[in-house]
Amino acid sequence: MVFAAEFGTGEVLWSILWFSLFVLWIWLVISIFGDIMRANDLSGWAKGMWAVGIIVLPFLGIFLYLIVNGSAMNRRTQQQFQAHDEATQAYIRDAAGSSSAADQLAQLASLHESGKLSDDEYERAKSRVVGA
């Protein structure tokens, strides 16, 4: 109980600050290792040297990597997000079954010609497509 009495508000705030900085540092190291492995413009030796540099001299290695390859890291991240966004949009379009009105009308016409839709059903469906 003596320890709790000596651990005041200021110490708690400092502990939270240091813990947050530690988590931020770990996130930065993981992000940079991921970028090193994702980089197509670096050879295997260069990737290995960057990894060793970050492990042996963490602060200097991280800061040097951000200075030297920061713009390329940003470009690769943007490409990854763009590819993910395009894949998501393609999935949404596919799942929603969104096709153009002309495609829907052609499909309705083929169903009508094959006799699967009566004249009345065809006209109602056509008016929904044209009105939509």
C-alpha positions in Angstrom: 0.0 0.0 0.0 3.0 2.3 0.5 3.8 2.1 -3.2 0.3 3.3 -4.1 0.6 6.2 -1.8 3.9 7.3 -3.4 2.6 6.9 -7.0 0.8 10.2 -7.6 -1.0 11.8 -10.6 2.2 13.1 -12.1 3.8 9.7 -12.1 0.7 8.1 -13.7 0.7 10.7 -16.5 4.4 10.2 -17.1 3.9 6.5 -17.2 1.1 6.8 -19.7 3.3 9.1 -21.9 6.2 6.8 -21.8 4.1 3.7 -22.6 2.4 5.6 -25.5 5.8 6.5 -26.9 7.0 2.9 -26.5 3.9 1.6 -28.4 4.5 4.3 -31.1 8.1 3.2 -31.4 7.2 -0.5 -31.8 4.6 0.5 -34.4 7.2 2.5 -36.3 9.7 -0.4 -36.3 7.1 -2.9 -37.6 6.0 -0.5 -40.3 9.5 0.1 -41.5 10.3 -3.6 -41.5 7.1 -4.2 -43.5 8.1 -1.5 -46.0 11.6 -2.9 -46.3 10.2 -6.3 -47.2 7.6 -4.8 -49.6 10.2 -2.6 -51.5 10.8 -3.9 -55.0 13.5 -1.3 -55.7 15.8 -2.7 -53.0 18.0 -5.7 -53.6 18.1 -8.5 -51.1 21.5 -7.3 -49.7 20.1 -3.8 -49.3 17.1 -5.1 -47.4 19.4 -7.1 -45.2 21.6 -4.2 -44.5 18.7 -2.0 -43.6 17.3 -4.7 -41.3 20.7 -5.1 -39.6 21.1 -1.4 -39.3 17.7 -1.0 -37.6 18.4 -3.9 -35.2 22.0 -2.8 -34.3 21.4 1.0 -34.2 17.6 1.4 -33.8 17.3 5.2 -33.5 19.8 6.0 -36.2 18.7 3.2 -38.5 15.0 4.2 -38.3 15.7 7.9 -38.8 18.1 7.2 -41.7 15.6 5.0 -43.3 12.8 7.6 -43.0 15.1 10.3 -44.5 16.4 8.1 -47.3 13.3 6.1 -48.2 10.5 8.2 -46.8 9.0 9.3 -50.1 9.2 5.8 -51.5 7.6 4.4 -48.4 4.7 6.8 -48.8 4.3 5.9 -52.4 4.2 2.2 -51.7 1.7 2.8 -48.9 -0.5 4.9 -51.2 -0.4 2.2 -53.9 -1.4 -0.5 -51.4 -4.3 1.6 -50.2 -5.4 2.3 -53.8 -5.2 -1.4 -54.8 -7.3 -2.3 -51.7 -9.8 0.4 -52.5 -10.1 -0.7 -56.1 -10.6 -4.3 -55.0 -13.2 -3.2 -52.5 -15.1 -1.2 -55.1 -15.0 -4.1 -57.6 -16.4 -6.5 -54.9 -19.2 -4.0 -54.1 -20.1 -3.7 -57.7 -20.0 -7.4 -58.2 -22.0 -8.2 -55.0 -24.6 -5.5 -55.8 -25.0 -6.8 -59.3 -25.0 -3.3 -60.6 -25.2 -3.4 -64.4 -26.2 -0.7 -66.8 -29.7 -0.1 -67.9 -28.9 -1.3 -71.4 -27.6 -4.6 -70.0 -30.8 -5.0 -67.9 -33.0 -4.3 -70.9 -31.1 -6.8 -73.0 -31.5 -9.4 -70.4 -35.2 -8.7 -70.1 -35.7 -8.9 -73.8 -33.9 -12.2 -74.0 -36.2 -13.5 -71.1 -39.2 -12.2 -73.0 -38.2 -13.8 -76.3 -37.6 -17.1 -74.6 -41.1 -17.0 -73.2 -40.0 -16.9 -69.5 -41.7 -13.5 -69.1 -45.2 -12.6 -70.3 -45.9 -9.4 -72.1 -47.3 -7.8 -69.0 -44.4 -8.8 -66.8 -41.9 -7.6 -69.5 -43.6 -4.2 -69.6 -43.6 -3.8 -65.9 -40.0 -4.8 -65.5 -39.0 -2.6 -68.4 -40.7 0.4 -66.8 -38.9 -0.2 -63.6 -35.5 -0.3 -65.4 -36.2 2.8 -67.4 -37.7 4.7 -64.5 -34.8 3.8 -62.2 
